[in-house]
Amino acid sequence: MKKSKRFFLTGSIQPVIFNRFIKDSADSFGVAGFVRTLEDGRTEIFIEGNIDSVEKITPLCRTGPQHSIIRKVEEKEERFQSFRDFKILNF
């Protein structure tokens, strides 16, 4: 069974380090999607894959790597979109 989630994070995030951490985590859990920094400074993460993998990576998406300070997390279920891999996108 497949599952998709989208996160919007607000806080003190070093984009290069944070985005690489999320991509490496996504690759290790076998999930697809993307991470990007939005123009308003928030970080958007979209992940999809099998339910177990999505659930295992969710806590990492909510906290990020060491030294990230996440002040607010918006999380919602999304429609599965059949991404093939995980990418870091630029706005």
N, C-alpha and C positions, 0 to 999 in steps of 0.2 A: 504494500500500500504506500502511496506517495503523499507527501505533505509539503506545504510551502508556508514560509513566514517572512514578514517584513518588519524591520526594526528601524526606529529613528532615535538616535542617541544625541543627547546634549551634555556637554561637559568639557573638561580640559583633556583634549585628546591630541596627541602628536600624530597627524594624519599619515605620514609615511610609515611610522612604526606600527600604528594601530591597523591600518589597511593591510600591511604585509602579514601581521599576526592573524587577522581574520582569514586572509587568503590561504596561508599555510595550514590553519586549522580546518578550513573547508576542504582543502585537498586531502588532508589526512583522514577526515571523516567521510570522504566521498560524496560531498554535497556540491551542488551547482548553484550559480547565481552571481551576485556581484556585491561589491562594497564601493561606496563613493562618498566624497565630502560634498555637501550641497552648498550652494551660494550663501545660504543663511548661516553656515558654520556647523550645522548638524551633520551627523554621519548617518547614511542610509545603508542598511544591509538587507539584501534579499537572499534567502537560502531556500533550497528545495532538494528533496531526495527522499529516500525511504524514511519512514516515521522514526525508527530508532536512531538513525544518524542525525536527523534534524533535532530530535530531543536531546541528544548528547552534545551538540554544538551550541544549543540555545544558551546555556549559562555563560559560555565564552563570549557570545555576542552581547550579552547583557553587561559584562564586566570588562572585557578587553584584556590587554596585557598588563603586567605590573606597572605601576605608576600612572595608569589612566584613572582619571577622576570622572566618573559618570554621574551626572546629577539627575538626569531624567531619561527614562526609557519608555518609548511607545512601541508596543508590540501587537501585531495582528496577524491572523491567519489570512492567507491569500490563495488565489486560484493557481493551480499548478501550471507552469508555463513551458516546461520541457527545455530548460537551459541545458547545454551540453557540458559546460565546465564552469569554473568560478573565475571571475575577472575583477581586477581593480579598474574602475572607470574614473575618468576625469570629467569634471563638469565644464 
